[in-house]
């Protein structure tokens, strides 16, 4: 399992990762047995493995969980997985790899992902926009499902910022189309 998790992490651009699962016997038998289990990781060459909770950031932890969930997807009975901050500190090819892993999990589970990266948002089957507005001195959040064209416009906004040109819109359309091709062919 350690080797499979390391391979999953390497797929998510943890290029120099070491991962170990440490087991220790507790002195007392508890509700979950007498073993304590700890995940140990090193994400940089030359560094020793250390407890996961002391080494990684929130975004890294989300990607590690994604690698483990991908490995266990066939055995996991969790119906819905929610990923928030999975795009922290990543871009480009890593974001693409994360989106592919989530699409793989989504074949058997409902996946909800809050993201600011177009590479991840383009892979969504259903794209929603969450907005915060102030009404009568109160912050109100709203959510609505985007149509296909609204999704392309939102991807263009993520790609191009304030100025959405025809080139940026064309890039967003192509990104959405490539994601659909990816899901219907390679990720099956």
Sine and cosine of phi, psi and omega as CSV:
sin_phi,cos_phi,sin_psi,cos_psi,sin_omega,cos_omega
0.00,0.00,-0.63,0.77,0.03,-1.00
-0.83,0.56,-0.72,0.69,-0.03,-1.00
-0.90,0.44,-0.67,0.75,0.01,-1.00
-0.91,0.41,-0.62,0.78,0.05,-1.00
-0.91,0.41,-0.68,0.73,0.03,-1.00
-0.87,0.49,-0.66,0.75,0.03,-1.00
-0.89,0.45,-0.67,0.75,0.05,-1.00
-0.89,0.46,-0.62,0.78,0.03,-1.00
-0.93,0.36,-0.62,0.78,0.05,-1.00
-0.90,0.43,-0.59,0.81,0.09,-1.00
-0.87,0.49,-0.46,0.89,-0.02,-1.00
-0.99,-0.13,0.38,0.93,0.08,-1.00
0.93,0.36,0.47,0.88,0.28,-0.96
-1.00,0.00,0.99,0.11,-0.22,-0.98
-0.95,0.31,-0.54,0.84,-0.06,-1.00
-0.89,-0.46,0.74,0.68,-0.12,-0.99
-1.00,0.01,0.59,-0.81,0.22,-0.98
-0.83,-0.55,0.67,-0.74,-0.06,-1.00
-0.64,-0.77,0.74,-0.68,0.03,-1.00
-0.68,-0.73,0.46,-0.89,0.11,-0.99
-0.91,-0.41,0.88,-0.47,-0.04,-1.00
-0.98,-0.22,0.74,-0.67,0.04,-1.00
-0.91,-0.42,0.69,-0.72,0.11,-0.99
-0.69,-0.72,0.54,-0.84,0.08,-1.00
-1.00,0.09,0.76,-0.66,0.10,-1.00
-0.98,0.18,0.39,-0.92,0.04,-1.00
-0.96,0.28,-0.41,0.91,-0.02,-1.00
-0.85,-0.53,0.52,-0.85,0.08,-1.00
-0.99,0.16,0.76,-0.65,-0.03,-1.00
-0.87,-0.49,-0.06,-1.00,-0.02,-1.00
-0.80,0.60,-0.61,0.79,-0.04,-1.00
-0.97,-0.23,0.32,0.95,0.04,-1.00
0.96,-0.27,-0.27,-0.96,-0.07,-1.00
-0.94,-0.35,0.06,1.00,0.02,-1.00
-0.99,-0.12,0.61,-0.79,0.23,-0.97
-0.93,-0.36,0.67,-0.75,-0.06,-1.00
-0.86,-0.52,0.69,-0.72,0.02,-1.00
-0.68,-0.73,0.72,-0.70,0.09,-1.00
-1.00,0.04,0.75,-0.66,0.02,-1.00
-0.88,-0.48,0.63,-0.78,-0.07,-1.00
-0.54,-0.84,0.50,-0.86,0.22,-0.98
-0.73,-0.68,0.80,-0.60,-0.02,-1.00
-0.97,-0.26,0.01,1.00,-0.01,-1.00
-0.79,-0.61,0.64,-0.77,0.02,-1.00
-0.87,0.50,0.64,-0.77,0.06,-1.00
1.00,0.08,-0.17,0.99,0.02,-1.00
-1.00,-0.06,0.62,-0.78,0.04,-1.00
-0.96,0.28,0.36,-0.93,0.09,-1.00
-0.94,0.35,0.62,-0.78,0.03,-1.00
-0.69,-0.72,0.26,-0.97,0.00,-1.00
-0.82,0.57,0.72,-0.70,-0.02,-1.00
-0.77,0.64,-0.68,0.73,-0.07,-1.00
-0.91,0.42,-0.31,0.95,-0.04,-1.00
-0.98,-0.20,-0.09,1.00,-0.17,-0.99
-0.92,-0.38,-0.64,0.76,-0.25,-0.97
-0.98,-0.21,0.41,-0.91,0.09,-1.00
-1.00,0.09,0.09,-1.00,0.02,-1.00
-0.87,0.49,-0.68,0.74,0.01,-1.00
-0.92,0.40,-0.65,0.76,0.04,-1.00
-0.91,0.42,-0.66,0.75,0.01,-1.00
-0.87,0.49,-0.64,0.77,0.04,-1.00
-0.89,0.45,-0.65,0.76,0.02,-1.00
-0.93,0.36,-0.59,0.81,0.05,-1.00
-0.90,0.43,-0.70,0.72,0.05,-1.00
-0.88,0.48,-0.63,0.78,0.03,-1.00
-0.88,0.48,-0.68,0.73,0.03,-1.00
-0.88,0.47,-0.68,0.73,-0.01,-1.00
-0.93,0.36,-0.70,0.71,0.00,-1.00
-0.89,0.45,-0.59,0.81,0.05,-1.00
-0.89,0.45,-0.68,0.73,0.02,-1.00
-0.90,0.45,-0.62,0.79,-0.08,-1.00
-0.99,-0.13,0.11,0.99,-0.12,-0.99
-0.81,0.58,-0.60,0.80,-0.03,-1.00
-0.96,0.28,-0.36,0.93,-0.08,-1.00
-0.95,-0.30,-0.22,0.98,-0.11,-0.99
-0.99,0.14,0.73,-0.68,0.00,-1.00
-0.99,-0.13,0.07,1.00,0.05,-1.00
-0.93,0.37,0.82,-0.57,-0.08,-1.00
-0.99,0.17,-0.60,0.80,-0.08,-1.00
-0.80,-0.59,0.76,-0.65,0.07,-1.00
-0.91,-0.42,0.74,-0.67,-0.01,-1.00
-0.90,-0.44,0.81,-0.58,0.03,-1.00
-0.89,-0.45,0.87,-0.48,0.07,-1.00
-0.82,-0.58,0.65,-0.76,-0.04,-1.00
0.94,0.35,0.27,0.96,0.01,-1.00
-0.93,0.36,-0.30,0.95,-0.01,-1.00
-0.99,-0.11,0.10,0.99,0.00,-1.00
-0.91,0.41,0.83,-0.55,0.10,-1.00
0.97,0.25,0.24,0.97,0.03,-1.00
-0.82,-0.58,0.29,-0.96,0.10,-1.00
-0.27,-0.96,-0.01,-1.00,0.13,-0.99
0.79,0.62,-0.79,-0.61,-0.10,-1.00
-0.89,0.46,-0.60,0.80,0.02,-1.00
-0.89,0.45,-0.67,0.74,0.04,-1.00
-0.88,0.48,-0.64,0.77,0.04,-1.00
-0.89,0.45,-0.69,0.72,0.00,-1.00
-0.90,0.43,-0.65,0.76,0.05,-1.00
-0.88,0.48,-0.70,0.72,-0.01,-1.00
-0.90,0.44,-0.59,0.80,0.03,-1.00
-0.92,0.39,-0.66,0.75,0.04,-1.00
-0.89,0.45,-0.68,0.73,0.01,-1.00
-0.91,0.41,-0.61,0.79,0.04,-1.00
-0.90,0.44,-0.58,0.81,0.04,-1.00
-0.90,0.43,-0.72,0.69,0.03,-1.00
-0.90,0.44,-0.59,0.81,-0.06,-1.00
-0.91,0.41,-0.21,0.98,0.08,-1.00
-0.92,0.39,-0.45,0.90,-0.07,-1.00
-0.84,-0.54,-0.16,0.99,-0.05,-1.00
-0.67,-0.74,0.40,-0.92,0.17,-0.98
-0.98,0.18,0.78,-0.63,0.01,-1.00
-0.88,-0.47,0.81,-0.58,0.10,-0.99
-0.91,-0.41,0.79,-0.61,-0.04,-1.00
-0.72,-0.69,0.79,-0.61,0.11,-0.99
-0.99,-0.13,0.87,-0.50,-0.10,-0.99
-0.61,-0.79,0.37,-0.93,0.11,-0.99
-0.88,-0.48,0.13,0.99,-0.04,-1.00
-0.97,-0.26,0.77,-0.64,-0.02,-1.00
-0.90,0.44,-0.52,0.85,0.01,-1.00
-0.88,0.48,-0.58,0.82,0.00,-1.00
-0.99,0.14,-0.71,0.70,-0.03,-1.00
-0.89,0.46,-0.56,0.83,-0.02,-1.00
-0.89,0.46,-0.45,0.89,-0.05,-1.00
-0.99,0.16,-0.16,0.99,-0.08,-1.00
-0.91,0.41,0.64,-0.77,0.15,-0.99
-0.97,0.26,-0.60,0.80,0.02,-1.00
-0.75,-0.66,0.80,-0.60,-0.08,-1.00
-0.92,-0.39,0.82,-0.57,0.01,-1.00
-0.89,-0.46,0.47,-0.88,0.09,-1.00
-0.90,-0.43,0.75,-0.66,0.06,-1.00
-0.95,-0.33,0.79,-0.61,0.00,-1.00
-0.83,-0.56,0.60,-0.80,0.12,-0.99
-0.93,-0.36,0.75,-0.66,0.05,-1.00
-0.70,-0.71,0.42,-0.91,0.08,-1.00
-0.98,-0.20,0.84,-0.54,0.03,-1.00
-0.78,-0.63,0.85,-0.53,-0.02,-1.00
0.80,0.60,0.75,0.66,0.01,-1.00
0.87,0.50,0.43,0.90,0.02,-1.00
-0.75,-0.66,0.69,-0.72,0.03,-1.00
-0.99,0.15,0.80,-0.60,-0.01,-1.00
-0.84,-0.54,0.79,-0.61,0.07,-1.00
-0.98,-0.18,0.68,-0.73,0.06,-1.00
-0.80,-0.60,0.43,-0.90,0.03,-1.00
-0.69,-0.73,0.67,-0.74,0.10,-1.00
-0.55,-0.83,0.53,-0.85,0.01,-1.00
-0.97,0.23,0.69,-0.72,0.00,-1.00
-1.00,0.00,0.60,-0.80,0.15,-0.99
-0.95,0.31,0.12,-0.99,0.02,-1.00
-0.85,0.53,-0.71,0.70,-0.02,-1.00
-0.94,0.35,-0.62,0.78,0.06,-1.00
-0.90,0.43,-0.59,0.81,0.05,-1.00
-0.89,0.46,-0.69,0.73,0.04,-1.00
-0.88,0.47,-0.68,0.73,0.01,-1.00
-0.89,0.45,-0.65,0.76,0.03,-1.00
-0.92,0.40,-0.65,0.76,0.08,-1.00
-0.88,0.48,-0.65,0.76,0.03,-1.00
-0.89,0.45,-0.64,0.77,0.04,-1.00
-0.89,0.45,-0.66,0.76,0.03,-1.00
-0.91,0.42,-0.60,0.80,-0.02,-1.00
-0.97,0.23,-0.69,0.73,-0.20,-0.98
-0.95,-0.30,-0.12,0.99,0.01,-1.00
0.96,0.27,-0.71,-0.71,-0.11,-0.99
-0.94,0.34,-0.55,0.83,-0.07,-1.00
-0.98,-0.21,0.94,-0.33,0.03,-1.00
-0.98,-0.20,0.97,-0.25,-0.02,-1.00
-0.99,-0.10,0.14,-0.99,0.06,-1.00
-0.88,0.48,-0.59,0.81,0.03,-1.00
-0.90,0.43,-0.67,0.75,0.01,-1.00
-0.92,0.39,-0.65,0.76,0.05,-1.00
-0.89,0.46,-0.66,0.75,0.03,-1.00
-0.89,0.45,-0.65,0.76,0.05,-1.00
-0.89,0.46,-0.68,0.73,0.01,-1.00
-0.90,0.44,-0.68,0.73,0.05,-1.00
-0.87,0.49,-0.71,0.70,0.00,-1.00
-0.89,0.45,-0.64,0.77,0.01,-1.00
-0.88,0.48,-0.68,0.73,0.02,-1.00
-0.91,0.42,-0.69,0.72,0.02,-1.00
-0.90,0.44,-0.68,0.73,0.02,-1.00
-0.90,0.44,-0.60,0.80,0.05,-1.00
-0.89,0.45,-0.66,0.75,0.02,-1.00
-0.90,0.43,-0.66,0.75,0.05,-1.00
-0.88,0.47,-0.71,0.71,0.00,-1.00
-0.85,0.53,-0.74,0.67,-0.03,-1.00
-0.92,0.39,-0.63,0.78,-0.08,-1.00
-0.99,0.14,-0.25,0.97,-0.01,-1.00
-0.89,-0.46,-0.96,0.29,-0.17,-0.99
-0.94,0.35,-0.54,0.84,-0.11,-0.99
-1.00,0.01,0.05,1.00,0.01,-1.00
-0.98,0.20,0.00,0.00,0.00,0.00
